[in-house]
Amino acid sequence: MVDISRSLIGPDAEVLCAREDFALLKGVVTGKLTEHPGISAGIIARSPDGSLELNLTASRIREDLKPEIEKHLFMRISGE
């Protein structure tokens, strides 16, 4: 996730993470690293000027995929 944010935002991106992940990411993140109480898994990366944000948290990814998962399950249940 950090590599993705670096490639899209740059190496000086601010990274927000869960408290449990802070120590692990401290040696990997080159920009500012901040614990965020609202993150349980994954990261949020922001450009230094705040104009770009990349939300790679588990809750956001699950929310984005929910319609596709529901569609797939409906098709399997209905035999389509």
Secondary structure, DSSP 8 states (H G I E B T S, - for coil): -HHHHHHHH-TT-EEEE-HHHHHHHHTT--S-EEE-TT-SSEEEEE-TTSS-EEEEEHHHHHHHHHHHHHHHHHHHHHT-
